[in-house]
């Protein structure tokens, strides 16, 4: 990962993008894509679409969703404490005691989210799993009126954003799901253009994946690709308590994960594996026996069908404040997708 690409990745992680509020990160993405793509546009849903060789064939789509899980302000009480709904799939245990940011029209507002201290919990309360309705945001306001001057119902909330390097080329941050996949599809497109890819390559920053795969569905309909590769995160199993018998042996730092299963076109999958071997790109294999819970799901069934592949970044502690990934895995994934684009021709047949 060169210096400019590394800087862009860190800027992605520092920019909010809860589902429905992707505009700030999409503005960043548009500016970066404009430096190398032939065309950059935003559709009515908010997907940002970069195109290389727009008149060529076949059409290849790379999809990385830009949205992260978050919260949405739903109520301000008389004392100025703020209650929320979830955007996407949260474990409320992950939220207790976190520093948060409310993204208002006037700018970010710092907040903390917590519950009654353990000293004051009765015996029954200590045995219960915390529920979202028992957590509140505190911005320091003295009253509902003071809080309402700055915060509106419907304002989005995220964990405090940031980036922290760890040993051995690892790093943690909120929203590695899926700023990692987003970075990979953009970097892959940049490398593919540098290497003279001849296909029409559409690199798409898709919106609202966390609430129903919505952006991938609408953008794929507009693009009508022949082939598409979704890039997301997947659960790393190289940490305690995870059952490898069902989740497989997936390690952070050992390369991107190529998925096999009915949602993935076998010829696309086999080509990804062959390319990884020939280019000496580390990779891992995982299986999923159902429609995937990510953009690959809707890409496959767009229009009259798309030949789909799924490449994922191993991620420890998904949907938490400390999602851990390997920077090398990102680089390997971008290299794999770039090579896929460079070698794709109009004569390639992906009929199963």
C-alpha positions as CSV (number, residue, x, y, z in Angstrom):
1,X,0.0,0.0,0.0
2,X,1.8,3.2,-1.2
3,X,1.6,6.4,0.8
4,X,-1.2,8.1,-1.1
5,X,-3.4,4.9,-1.0
6,X,-2.6,4.5,2.7
7,X,-3.6,8.2,3.3
8,X,-6.8,7.7,1.4
9,X,-7.7,4.6,3.5
10,X,-7.2,6.5,6.8
11,X,-9.3,9.3,5.5
12,X,-12.1,6.8,4.7
13,X,-12.0,5.5,8.2
14,X,-12.2,9.0,9.6
15,X,-15.3,9.9,7.5
16,X,-18.8,9.0,8.7
17,X,-21.1,6.9,6.6
18,X,-23.9,5.3,8.5
19,X,-26.6,3.9,6.1
20,X,-28.7,6.8,4.8
21,X,-25.9,9.3,5.6
22,X,-23.2,8.3,3.2
23,X,-22.8,11.7,1.6
24,X,-19.6,12.7,3.4
25,X,-17.7,9.6,2.5
26,X,-19.1,9.6,-1.1
27,X,-17.8,13.2,-1.6
28,X,-14.4,11.9,-0.5
29,X,-14.6,8.9,-2.8
30,X,-15.7,11.0,-5.8
31,X,-12.7,13.3,-5.5
32,X,-10.3,10.5,-5.3
33,X,-11.8,8.6,-8.2
34,X,-11.8,11.6,-10.4
35,X,-7.9,11.5,-10.4
36,X,-7.9,8.3,-12.6
37,X,-11.3,7.2,-13.8
38,X,-12.7,8.1,-17.3
39,X,-16.1,8.9,-15.8
40,X,-17.4,9.4,-12.3
41,X,-21.1,9.8,-11.5
42,X,-23.5,9.5,-8.7
43,X,-26.9,7.9,-9.2
44,X,-30.2,8.9,-7.5
45,X,-29.7,6.3,-4.8
46,X,-26.3,7.8,-3.9
47,X,-24.1,5.1,-5.3
48,X,-20.8,6.6,-6.7
49,X,-19.8,4.9,-9.9
50,X,-16.4,5.2,-11.5
51,X,-16.0,3.9,-15.0
52,X,-12.8,2.9,-16.9
53,X,-13.2,2.3,-20.7
54,X,-17.0,3.1,-20.7
55,X,-17.6,1.9,-24.3
56,X,-15.7,-1.4,-24.0
57,X,-17.0,-4.9,-23.5
58,X,-17.6,-6.8,-21.3
59,X,-18.9,-4.8,-18.4
60,X,-17.2,-5.8,-15.1
61,X,-18.5,-4.4,-11.8
62,X,-16.5,-4.2,-8.5
63,X,-18.8,-3.4,-5.6
64,X,-17.7,-2.3,-2.1
65,X,-20.3,-0.9,0.2
66,X,-19.4,2.4,1.9
67,X,-22.0,2.4,4.7
68,X,-21.3,1.4,8.3
69,X,-23.6,0.5,11.1
70,X,-24.7,3.3,13.4
71,X,-27.6,4.8,15.4
72,X,-30.4,7.3,14.7
73,X,-31.6,9.8,17.2
74,X,-35.2,9.0,18.1
75,X,-36.0,10.9,21.3
76,X,-34.6,13.7,23.6
77,X,-35.9,13.5,27.1
78,X,-36.6,16.5,29.4
79,X,-33.1,16.4,30.9
80,X,-31.4,16.5,27.6
81,X,-30.5,12.8,27.4
82,X,-30.8,11.3,23.9
83,X,-32.2,7.9,22.9
84,X,-31.7,6.1,19.6
85,X,-32.6,3.4,17.2
86,X,-30.0,1.1,15.5
87,X,-28.9,1.4,11.9
88,X,-27.8,-2.1,11.0
89,X,-27.0,-5.1,13.3
90,X,-25.7,-4.1,16.7
91,X,-24.8,-6.1,19.8
92,X,-25.8,-3.5,22.5
93,X,-23.1,-4.9,24.7
94,X,-20.6,-3.3,22.3
95,X,-22.1,0.2,22.9
96,X,-21.8,0.4,26.7
97,X,-19.3,3.1,27.7
98,X,-18.3,4.1,24.1
99,X,-17.4,7.6,22.9
100,X,-19.8,8.5,20.1
101,X,-20.4,11.3,17.6
102,X,-23.7,12.7,16.5
103,X,-23.6,14.1,13.0
104,X,-25.8,17.2,12.8
105,X,-26.3,19.7,10.1
106,X,-24.1,22.1,12.0
107,X,-21.3,19.6,12.5
108,X,-20.3,16.8,14.8
109,X,-21.4,16.7,18.4
110,X,-19.4,14.6,20.9
111,X,-21.4,12.2,23.1
112,X,-20.9,9.3,25.3
113,X,-23.3,6.3,25.6
114,X,-23.8,4.4,28.8
115,X,-26.2,2.9,31.3
116,X,-26.6,2.8,35.1
117,X,-23.3,2.1,36.8
118,X,-22.7,-1.5,38.0
119,X,-22.7,-0.3,41.6
120,X,-26.3,0.7,41.3
121,X,-27.6,-2.3,39.5
122,X,-29.8,-4.7,41.6
123,X,-29.2,-8.4,41.5
124,X,-31.8,-9.0,38.7
125,X,-30.4,-6.2,36.6
126,X,-26.9,-7.6,36.8
127,X,-28.1,-10.9,35.4
128,X,-29.8,-9.3,32.4
129,X,-28.3,-8.6,29.0
130,X,-28.3,-4.9,28.4
131,X,-31.0,-3.6,25.9
132,X,-30.7,-0.6,23.6
133,X,-33.6,1.1,25.3
134,X,-31.6,1.1,28.6
135,X,-28.7,3.0,27.0
136,X,-28.7,6.8,26.4
137,X,-26.4,9.4,24.9
138,X,-25.1,12.2,27.0
139,X,-23.8,15.3,25.2
140,X,-23.6,17.4,28.4
141,X,-26.8,19.3,27.8
142,X,-28.8,20.6,30.9
143,X,-32.2,20.3,29.3
144,X,-34.2,19.1,26.4
145,X,-34.3,22.6,25.0
146,X,-30.5,22.9,25.1
147,X,-30.0,19.6,23.5
148,X,-32.6,20.3,20.8
149,X,-30.8,23.4,19.8
150,X,-28.0,21.2,18.4
151,X,-29.5,17.8,17.8
152,X,-32.6,16.8,15.8
153,X,-34.6,13.7,15.6
154,X,-33.2,11.6,12.8
155,X,-29.6,12.7,13.2
156,X,-27.2,9.8,12.6
157,X,-24.7,8.6,15.2
158,X,-21.5,6.7,15.0
159,X,-18.8,5.4,17.2
160,X,-16.0,7.8,17.6
161,X,-14.0,7.3,14.4
162,X,-10.3,6.8,14.1
163,X,-7.4,4.4,13.3
164,X,-5.0,2.6,15.5
165,X,-2.1,0.5,14.1
166,X,-1.2,-2.8,15.8
167,X,1.7,-5.2,15.6
168,X,2.5,-7.2,12.5
169,X,0.8,-4.9,10.0
170,X,-2.6,-5.1,11.6
171,X,-4.9,-2.1,12.4
172,X,-8.2,-1.5,14.2
173,X,-11.0,1.0,13.7
174,X,-14.7,1.2,13.6
175,X,-16.1,0.7,10.1
176,X,-13.4,-1.6,8.8
177,X,-16.8,-3.2,7.7
178,X,-16.7,-2.1,5.0
179,X,-14.2,0.7,4.3
180,X,-11.8,-2.1,3.6
181,X,-13.9,-3.5,0.8
182,X,-14.5,0.0,-0.5
183,X,-10.8,0.8,-0.6
184,X,-10.0,-2.5,-2.4
185,X,-12.4,-1.9,-5.3
186,X,-11.1,1.6,-5.8
187,X,-7.5,0.6,-5.6
188,X,-8.1,-2.3,-7.9
189,X,-9.6,-0.1,-10.5
190,X,-6.7,2.4,-10.2
191,X,-4.2,-0.4,-10.7
192,X,-6.2,-2.0,-13.5
193,X,-6.2,1.3,-15.5
194,X,-2.5,1.7,-15.0
195,X,-2.0,-1.8,-16.5
196,X,-4.2,-1.2,-19.5
197,X,-7.3,-3.2,-18.7
198,X,-9.4,-3.5,-21.8
199,X,-12.8,-4.2,-20.3
200,X,-15.4,-1.7,-19.2
201,X,-14.7,-1.6,-15.5
202,X,-17.2,-0.1,-13.1
203,X,-15.9,0.4,-9.5
204,X,-19.0,1.2,-7.3
205,X,-19.2,2.6,-3.8
206,X,-22.5,1.1,-2.9
207,X,-24.9,2.5,-0.3
208,X,-27.2,1.0,2.3
209,X,-25.8,-2.6,2.3
210,X,-26.2,-2.7,6.1
211,X,-30.0,-2.3,5.9
212,X,-30.8,-4.6,3.0
213,X,-28.2,-4.6,0.1
214,X,-30.0,-1.7,-1.4
215,X,-27.3,0.2,-3.3
216,X,-25.9,-2.8,-5.0
217,X,-29.3,-3.7,-6.3
218,X,-30.0,-0.4,-7.9
219,X,-26.5,0.3,-9.2
220,X,-26.2,-3.2,-10.8
221,X,-29.6,-2.7,-12.5
222,X,-28.2,0.5,-14.1
223,X,-24.8,-0.9,-15.1
224,X,-26.0,-4.3,-16.3
225,X,-22.6,-6.0,-15.9
226,X,-21.7,-9.4,-17.3
227,X,-19.4,-10.1,-14.4
228,X,-19.4,-8.6,-10.9
229,X,-17.2,-9.1,-7.8
230,X,-18.3,-8.0,-4.4
231,X,-15.7,-7.1,-1.8
232,X,-16.7,-7.2,1.9
233,X,-15.3,-8.4,5.2
234,X,-15.7,-11.9,6.7
235,X,-15.3,-13.3,10.1
236,X,-11.7,-14.2,11.0
237,X,-11.6,-17.3,13.1
238,X,-8.1,-17.0,14.5
239,X,-9.2,-15.8,17.9
240,X,-10.8,-17.5,20.9
241,X,-14.4,-18.9,21.1
242,X,-15.2,-19.2,17.4
243,X,-16.2,-22.6,16.1
244,X,-14.0,-23.3,13.1
245,X,-16.1,-26.4,12.2
246,X,-18.8,-24.1,10.8
247,X,-16.9,-20.9,10.0
248,X,-13.7,-22.5,8.6
249,X,-10.1,-21.6,9.3
250,X,-9.8,-17.9,8.3
251,X,-6.8,-16.0,9.6
252,X,-6.0,-12.3,9.5
253,X,-2.9,-11.6,7.4
254,X,-3.0,-14.8,5.3
255,X,-4.6,-13.2,2.3
256,X,-8.1,-12.3,1.1
257,X,-10.9,-15.0,1.2
258,X,-12.4,-16.3,-2.0
259,X,-15.8,-17.8,-1.4
260,X,-17.4,-20.9,-2.9
261,X,-21.1,-21.7,-2.9
262,X,-24.3,-21.4,-4.9
263,X,-24.3,-17.5,-4.8
264,X,-20.9,-17.5,-6.6
265,X,-20.4,-18.3,-10.3
266,X,-18.0,-21.3,-10.3
267,X,-16.0,-20.0,-13.3
268,X,-15.5,-16.7,-11.7
269,X,-14.4,-18.3,-8.5
270,X,-12.0,-20.7,-10.3
271,X,-10.5,-17.9,-12.3
272,X,-9.9,-15.9,-9.1
273,X,-8.1,-18.9,-7.5
274,X,-6.1,-19.6,-10.7
275,X,-5.0,-16.0,-10.8
276,X,-4.0,-16.0,-7.1
277,X,-1.9,-19.0,-7.7
278,X,-0.2,-17.8,-10.9
279,X,0.5,-14.3,-9.4
280,X,1.6,-15.8,-6.1
281,X,-1.0,-13.8,-4.2
282,X,-1.8,-15.3,-0.8
283,X,-5.5,-16.3,-0.5
284,X,-7.9,-18.4,1.6
285,X,-11.0,-20.4,0.7
286,X,-14.3,-20.3,2.5
287,X,-17.7,-21.8,1.8
288,X,-21.3,-20.5,2.2
289,X,-24.2,-22.7,1.4
290,X,-26.9,-20.0,1.1
291,X,-27.4,-16.6,-0.5
292,X,-24.7,-14.4,1.1
293,X,-25.6,-11.6,3.5
294,X,-23.7,-9.0,1.4
295,X,-23.8,-7.3,-2.0
296,X,-23.0,-10.6,-3.8
297,X,-26.5,-11.7,-3.0
298,X,-28.3,-9.1,-5.1
299,X,-25.6,-8.8,-7.8
300,X,-26.2,-12.4,-8.8
301,X,-29.9,-11.9,-9.5
302,X,-29.8,-8.5,-11.1
303,X,-31.7,-8.3,-14.4
304,X,-31.3,-11.7,-16.2
305,X,-28.4,-12.8,-14.0
306,X,-24.8,-11.8,-13.4
307,X,-21.7,-14.0,-13.0
308,X,-20.6,-13.1,-9.5
309,X,-17.5,-13.6,-7.3
310,X,-17.1,-12.8,-3.7
311,X,-13.7,-11.7,-2.2
312,X,-13.6,-10.8,1.5
313,X,-11.2,-9.3,4.0
314,X,-10.7,-11.3,7.2
315,X,-12.0,-9.2,10.1
316,X,-11.8,-9.9,13.8
317,X,-14.6,-8.5,16.1
318,X,-17.0,-7.4,13.4
319,X,-19.6,-4.7,14.2
320,X,-17.6,-3.4,17.1
321,X,-15.4,-0.4,17.9
322,X,-12.2,-2.4,17.4
323,X,-12.6,-4.3,14.1
324,X,-9.1,-5.7,13.3
325,X,-7.8,-6.3,9.8
326,X,-4.4,-6.8,8.1
327,X,-3.2,-4.1,5.7
328,X,-1.5,-6.8,3.7
329,X,-4.8,-8.5,3.1
330,X,-6.2,-5.3,1.6
331,X,-3.2,-5.0,-0.7
332,X,-3.4,-8.6,-1.9
333,X,-7.1,-8.3,-2.5
334,X,-6.6,-5.2,-4.7
335,X,-3.9,-6.9,-6.6
336,X,-6.2,-10.0,-7.3
337,X,-9.1,-7.9,-8.5
338,X,-6.8,-5.7,-10.7
339,X,-5.4,-8.8,-12.4
340,X,-8.9,-10.2,-12.9
341,X,-9.8,-7.0,-14.8
342,X,-6.7,-6.9,-16.8
343,X,-7.2,-10.5,-18.1
344,X,-10.9,-10.3,-18.8
345,X,-12.0,-10.3,-22.4
346,X,-15.3,-10.1,-24.3
347,X,-14.8,-13.8,-25.4
348,X,-14.8,-15.1,-21.8
349,X,-17.7,-17.4,-21.1
350,X,-18.9,-17.7,-17.5
351,X,-22.0,-19.9,-18.2
352,X,-21.9,-22.5,-15.5
